[in-house]
Amino acid sequence: MRIAMWSGPRNISTAMMYAFAARGDCDVVDEPFYAAYLHATGLDHPMRKEIIASQQIDARDVITNLQAPSAQPHSYHKHMSQHMIAGIARDWISGFKNVFLIRHPARVIASYAAKRENPTLDDIGFRQQAEIFDQVQDDGAVVIDSSDIRRNPRGALEALCDALDMGFTEKMLSWPEGGHPADGVWAKHWYGAVWTSTGFGEPEGPMPDVPESLYQVLQTSIPYYEKLQENSLYIG
């Protein structure tokens, strides 16, 4: 099975990649379109030069590689929805089992702003995530909320694996400290917290305050989040 996991930034997307890698029967790929996205947009992200040098910059080549057979029974591709800019084909997406990992926009914006100032709507991926969901919803797309995973990792992963028609394994609940060989070169900037983890974190606390300057981004993001949240798996 080839799984495309669509997330935005500052979610638990890396922890989820580690969980699937820990299964032992699943290859993982970390943000394969990042270099193509930076090259096409000219955005000045941290480690821009290193990222572009580390990956293919032609999205067509990236897609070809993602469609190639895996050495393992399963493959798990961690995607950032905001990387799917105009000009990058999306017709290939329907050939994958698509999962949408969501998190409340206030939490995403507050966390992202601490790493990179003044994120825009396009930076945080909610619009693109909803567009991709619309494209594949009738193909059995799955939505899961990161807050449910943090609250009940076992129950959430069991429900997700059941929705994907793949068996759950206890191995998914923990991983070695220190990162994973599949981590992108950008990991040293973004993955500090998950590198020190060996499993999913505690349930999230109160909703953070969002700076007034980002309130419009928050308000615009919420309808996209709520649309996906209405379709998310029920986790007891």
Number of C-alpha atoms within 10 A of each C-alpha: 16 21 19 21 23 25 26 25 22 20 21 21 22 23 24 22 23 24 23 26 22 21 18 14 13 20 20 24 17 19 20 22 27 24 24 24 20 18 18 16 11 10 10 10 11 13 13 16 13 12 20 17 11 13 17 18 20 15 20 14 12 16 17 10 13 19 13 9 12 16 10 12 12 19 21 23 21 22 22 23 26 22 24 20 16 8 8 16 12 13 8 11 16 17 13 19 18 24 24 26 24 27 23 19 27 21 18 19 29 21 16 19 16 10 13 11 10 16 16 14 19 15 18 24 23 26 21 23 24 20 14 19 21 12 15 18 17 9 13 13 21 21 24 23 23 23 19 21 22 17 17 17 21 18 14 22 24 19 18 22 13 12 16 18 10 12 11 18 16 12 13 23 20 17 21 13 12 14 21 17 7 15 17 18 16 16 17 12 10 17 17 12 11 20 18 12 16 17 19 22 15 12 14 12 6 7 11 12 11 18 14 9 9 17 14 12 20 22 13 14 21 15 15 18 19 15 12 22 18 10 15 19 16 14 18 9
